[in-house]
């Protein structure tokens, strides 16, 4: 925690429980900072088990009525919520910039990607339809229904304070569940604002609740017997912990972890186009994206000209406060994280990587207290180096070199992370081979950040996902519902009585 803020002048972010703002029972608080200035802007309560229990009880009390609300009526609430999100998009984006630091256009785009999931959730009556088979046996029919799992919880990361929560709770709620959301304590205010908007849209009290906090709050969620399903996005070690704890407690769980996303660039690619795309993917949001490209695999003759282009374009990026016109990259989220990323640059030099561009000396006039780090580029990185093995989560791009496409595929498939990847080429055959052989959950062909649209699902493989189902889209509906199979027969008086043998339907 940072130095405690003055309680008389700093706003305290409220919990949202049972349809209204409430103070926390916990006496622990943390500071929320503006990363561009380093100034404390809000205090956030660190909830204890009693706070979590109050939210779960409110969600449990609201569940029967909401579960029994027809899907069409639930969809109408989602439609009103969608309209309010659209009307308040600018305000939500400004909250993201003020607490995370990313530029306002980037924040606005991320809010839009979250809004698109609400658009998807408005179609829930169709998405909840089951299957029906007539005469599976003589006079016997069979059908399925999708029913809500109960009280669900979401634990979301600091890098997308609006988008990732909107990937979770609208789908869960549209399916008839109730929800407890715990956003990152670094960026808490947008989630509380979205809960206010959902209530304004007509969502009944207790259906959506927002709590705040650190590990104590997370553990209370993971171990609460009243929570049936948990969605998580964060680092791989915590994702694995969330998955194991939930599984031990009999909860349904999807836990999305970290990433080391590669872009393979072939010699036949349009290198100018590829470089522009890679600059955006590596340094957008200061690299604080789970889908950021942090490793470029330059194949053969593409390497030297590509590195020269990347250096020139990275040097030209304007770094500054996210709400300033013309700024392309903002600060990192906290001073501690900025220093950690700078430490990786030190490590890369020690390990023998070639430092092409050093972002450590970056200072922004007038914002000396901000958590800024400039664009950094390494060349001749090898798989044995820590800057390749770890998810740095900052504006550091590593270039590795491979002789052939086969070598590049082998390199990507050998990495324990498997969230997203991309290939840049003008060869359809090479792209098709890459699509088929790469062992990664989301693949882009000349698309550097292949985040699926809302009606597809988001998720990786290997150490980037613990659980079977991905976020939002059809897999999100599957996660937040349970399938029930119903077999029916309406016997006549002359129907033979069943015997003691195993029944068959022939």
Secondary structure, 3 states (H helix, E strand, C coil): CCCCCCCCCCEEECEEECCEEECCCCCCEEEEECCCCCCEEEEEECCCHHHHHHHHHHHHHHHHHHHCCCHHHHHHHHHHHHHHHHHCHHHHHHHHHHHHCCCHHHHHHHHHHHHHHHHHHCCHHHHCCCCEEEEEECCEEEEEEEEECCEEEEECCCCCCCHHHHHHHHHHHHCCCEEEEECCCCCCHHHHHHHHHHHHCCCCCCCEEEECCCHHHHHHHHHCCCCCEEEEECCHHHHHHHHHHHHHCCCEEEEECCCCEEEEECCCCCHHHHHHHHHHHHHHHHHCCCCCEEEEEEECCHHHHHHHHHHHHHHCCCECCCCCCCCCECCCCCHHHHHHHHHHHHHHHHHCCEEEECCCCCCCCCCCCCCCCCCEEEECCCCCCHHHHCCCCCCEEEEEEECCHHHHHHHHHCCCEECEEEEECCCHHHHHHHHHHCCCCEEEECCCCCCCCCCCCECCEECCEECCCCECHHHHHHHCEEEEEEEEECCCCCCCCCCCCCCCCC
